[in-house]
Amino acid sequence: MVVRVPGGVANAVEVLRNGTVDVWAANPVTLQEIEDALPGAKVVPGAWTTGRYAASLPKGRSAAAQTRLAEIVNDAKRTGVVQRAIERAGFKGVRVAPD
């Protein structure tokens, strides 16, 4: 049975620890926090959700500005800037999106 348990990481750790729930689904960053706080916990590989992030420009910017922003983002992904940021943050289970 799927149940909603509000309250964030601390509450997730508590209900997992006391057996109220058997599993917890969340984004990789939250699961990493739960795993770190709950000895013996294991994150199962795979995806429950996909989080997408975007860059934007103020309304009215030119097509050239939009194209340049896309180039900057794609270049940061291609050259490893985004991957290194993920690694520096210590995130597990987070991947750079394809172009």
C-alpha positions in Angstrom: 0.0 0.0 0.0 1.3 3.5 -0.8 0.9 6.1 1.9 1.9 9.7 2.1 4.0 10.6 5.1 4.7 14.3 5.3 7.6 15.8 7.3 10.8 15.7 5.3 14.0 13.7 5.9 13.8 13.5 9.7 10.3 12.1 9.6 11.2 9.7 6.8 14.1 8.4 8.9 11.8 8.0 11.9 9.0 6.0 10.1 11.6 3.8 8.4 13.4 3.2 11.7 10.2 2.3 13.7 8.8 0.1 10.9 5.7 2.3 10.1 6.8 2.1 6.5 9.1 -0.4 4.7 10.3 1.8 1.8 10.6 5.5 1.0 10.6 7.0 -2.5 12.1 10.4 -3.2 14.6 12.2 -5.3 18.2 11.0 -5.2 19.4 13.9 -3.0 16.7 13.3 -0.3 17.4 9.5 -0.5 21.1 10.2 0.1 20.3 12.2 3.2 18.0 9.4 4.5 20.7 6.8 3.8 23.3 8.9 5.6 21.0 9.3 8.6 19.8 5.7 8.8 22.6 3.1 9.3 21.9 0.0 7.2 19.6 1.8 4.7 20.2 1.1 1.1 19.2 3.2 -1.9 18.0 0.9 -4.7 19.3 2.0 -8.1 16.7 3.3 -10.6 14.4 6.2 -11.1 11.2 7.0 -9.2 11.1 10.6 -10.5 13.0 12.8 -12.8 13.8 16.4 -11.8 14.4 18.9 -14.5 16.0 22.2 -14.2 16.1 25.0 -16.7 17.8 28.4 -17.4 15.7 31.3 -18.5 15.9 34.8 -19.8 13.7 37.8 -19.1 10.7 38.2 -21.5 11.5 40.0 -24.7 15.2 38.8 -25.1 16.2 38.2 -28.7 16.4 34.9 -30.4 20.2 35.4 -30.5 20.2 35.7 -26.7 18.1 32.5 -26.4 20.5 30.7 -28.7 23.5 31.9 -26.8 22.0 30.7 -23.5 21.4 27.3 -25.0 25.0 27.2 -26.2 26.3 28.1 -22.7 24.2 25.4 -21.0 25.1 22.7 -23.6 28.8 23.7 -23.4 28.7 23.4 -19.6 27.2 19.9 -19.9 29.6 18.8 -22.7 32.8 20.0 -21.0 32.0 18.4 -17.7 31.2 21.6 -15.7 27.8 20.3 -14.7 29.1 16.8 -13.9 31.9 18.3 -11.7 29.3 20.4 -9.8 27.3 17.3 -9.1 30.4 15.5 -7.9 31.5 18.5 -5.7 28.1 18.5 -4.1 28.4 14.8 -3.3 25.1 13.9 -5.0 24.5 10.2 -5.7 22.2 9.0 -8.4 22.1 12.4 -10.2 23.0 12.5 -13.9 23.6 15.2 -16.4 20.7 15.3 -18.9 21.5 14.7 -22.5 21.4 17.6 -25.0 
